Structures are given as structure tokens and as C-alpha cells.
């Protein structure tokens, strides 16, 4: 009877040895890939490596120099864990003490965590040298005036280029073109303001007083500009000039904006690429002034881009990391071309760009292709189904897959249901496909406890930065217009009982 049962079983399900061989043939490529992944990226905590994830008990990471030699892109929906991954990377880089860091945050959450928790905790742990070259740019903080004299001449950049950048930023902030006539006037007045190092609000004065513009233009080295001020500007249509002045006044009405634009000088992005920590927080604009943040983003990204592309690289030039958090909020109509040039040339200038945003669909097809092609590391957290489909078609699948469409459909479905902190890590030059990993847990409770030990005077220095003329850091005239940073995303503060998976600050 037993023999009959075994024979029937073999007829129905096949020989067990044969089934085992089939399973081995099916899983061997995947297991081999996973072994190659662990062999390539298994790491131990240390200042020469940046930890990115965990797989079981194994740490996954890259040497810091390798990470800083490629561009990265991190995407994921709110609450998926991408902010913690980026914050963990920045914490490790700051602990290393040697890499210049620039963070431009359009929402303000990452900047607030750095300023209120990470930097104070590191300083409390003995890294007082962070205060030596700390640049803080918060245009909407009414308590301090940032160095943002945007008409300060940039080394190696013509006044005309700066003027066109200012015109483009103004148009984006207004949400409409200036029109050919007003654009023609603005770039000439802005060019003179740059040449004479006059603050941007002077343009509004010139528009209302043509005689003053003509008098100041006599000091220009550009004969065409002097002739324009003398002969053509007085004949400009007064209605157009008044309309241009009204557009300028629409974002100059904030005292913080006027004070920043009239500061003694502009922060040097060239210096920021070479040493220190620079944090640009464009989040939390006053109600009704959201477009002003887009203006700041346009001109500051323009200055940063020109500083990167004109950087003179020497043997001792350090690698620099530039983080663009929620950068889709800063995108302008012609930004894709600017980022394409940056992505192509920044690595040769020893600058790594880390782009962070919620959804690839926010960026448009052209920019998404540029990022996917030019970034060496991609981290994809939980996302919506539309973005998951796009990612599943971008990620490579096993060559042995007999039904690729079904495999991609299963991957897309999985990406919409990933637990918090789980993500696909894709190192594009490696011999393995994107691997499902889990980002290390960062214990903010412990860091916040460390930060509480910092003196209030030191916290004030962190908030205003230390690379500035103290005379320029005067209180603005209307502190009541200040908007407090109040991040309310639940994923920013983990459970107090959760231990930290990152190495301790000590």
C-alpha cells in the first residue's frame, strides 16, 4: 500500500530530487546575485564608509570617497523613511569632519533637523570646529539678515549673465513672463546694479526716477548702457515702467527680503564648496509669499550652479556633497537644461549631487530621464502605483525571467506596499540588480538629548551661522512677520524606546 501511495505521489508531483534541481536552477541566479551584492557592499561601521542599509544582521554601505564620486537620487512618499536615510548619511559625513556640505531645502524639515538636533548634538560631542565655517541662509527668519546681496558681482561671471538669472527668477516668482519690453528694461537696470554693486531694490528707485538712473549709468564701463540711459530710457513707455516697478514691489514688500537683498555682500558659494557646512532653508515663507521662495531658489541655484561649474580643482580640493531636498519645488521652465549640464560636469569638479523628492512624476519626463541616466545610486522607497510602474520598468530584471511583464507588474505592486524604511537600492555600475534593503534606524531621541546639553549662546550661533559680518546680522524691522518652523510629519520623530542602528556619536 505504501509503495502504491509513493508511486501515485511521484506521478502527481514528480520526483523530489527532480523538484529540488528545478528549484535550485530557478533560485541559483537570484542567490548568486545576492551573494555578489553582499560581497560588494558589506560594511563595518567606520569613518571611512557610509552605511546605507541593513540586510538581516549585515551592514550595507560604500566607502565615503566612492559615494562622493557619484550622483544620487532618493524618492519616496511622505512617511516612507527617505528623510531618515538622508539624515543618517549627513550625520556620518559630518562626523567625518572633512567633507564640505551644502544643503538646499525647499520645505524646511531637513534643515530644521540639522540645525536643531544634528549640529547641536555633534557640537556637544566635541565637534566645536563645526562653528568655524557654518553658513546659514534663512531668508524668512526675521531675526537675522542673511548675506544675499544678489547683485554682488560673481567672480568670472559677467553682469549680463547675472542680470538674466535675476530676470528669470523674477518671472518664475511672478508666474508670468515680464514681456519683451519689460524684460529689455529689467536686464539693463539689473546689469548696472551688478556692475556698480548696488542692491537690487535700487532698480525700483531707478524706475521711478529716470534722472537718477542716467546719473548712475555714467559710472558704467559699458558705452551701450550709458547711451541707453541717456537716450532710450527716457523714451520708454511709462506704463510699462510702472508695471515693472509694481512687479518688483510684489516681492520686495517683505522686510526680510529687502534686508537680505541689501546686505553688505552675498555669501560665496565658491567658499562653501571648499570648506564648512552651508544650509539654505527656503521653507515656511509667510502666508501669501510662497512665490518669493521660488525667487530665492532660482537665483541661489543659479549662483550655486555657476560656482560648481567654475570651480578650480586642485590636487588638495576636497570632494563636496550638495543635497537638493524637495528640489521639485524650485524647478523652473528651463531648469532641466541647467541640471543636465550640472549632472554631466559636477563630478569632474569633485561635487556630488544628491537629489531628494517624493515622486518621479513631479519632475516631468525629461528631467526624470536625466536623473536616471546620470545618477550612479538610486534609492526608491514606497510610492504610488504610477511611479512604481515607472520604476519597475527602469530597474533591471533577471535575464532568466521568462515572463518579464509579469515580473515588472509584481515589482510595481510590491513597491506600493513597502514597509517604512524598506527601499530598493540600485548601484548602477554593479553586477547585481536593485536589492531590497532596510535603512538603519536613527534614534532622534538620543540625539535630541545630546543637543539639550548645548549652551543657548551656542544654539544662537548655530541658528545664525558663523561666517558673517556681525554688523549685518541685525534684527529686521518687523519680527511679527516671522513664521515658526513647525514640522508635523510623524515620521520625523521615532519611538523613544527604539534603539539607534547607527554607530553612536562617540
Secondary structure, 3 states (H helix, E strand, C coil): CHHHHHHHHHHHHCCHHHHHHHHHHHHHHHHHHHHHHHHHHEECCCCCEEEEEEECCEEEEEEHHHHCCCCEEEECCCCCCHHHHHHHHHHHHHHHCCCEEEEEECCCHHHHHHHHHHHHHHHHCCCHHHHCCEEEECCCCCCCCCCECCCCCCCCCCHHHHHHHHHHHHHHHHCCCCCHHHHHHHHHHHHHHHHCCCCCCHHHHHHHCHHHHHHHHCCCCCHHHHHHHHHHHHHCCHHHHHHHHHHHHHHHCCHHHHHHHCCCCECCHHHHHHCCEEEEECCCCCCCCHHHHHHHHHHHHHHHHHHHHCCCCCCCCCCEEEEEECHHHHCCCCHHHHHHHHHHHHHHHCEEEEEEECCHHHCCHHHHHHHHHHCCEEEECCCCHHHHHHHHHHCCCCCCCCCHHHHHHHHHHHHCCCCCCEEEEEECCCCCCCEEEECCCCCHHHHHHHHCCCCHHHHHHHHHCCCCCHHHCCCCCCHHHCCCCCCCCHHHCCCCCCCCCCCCCC
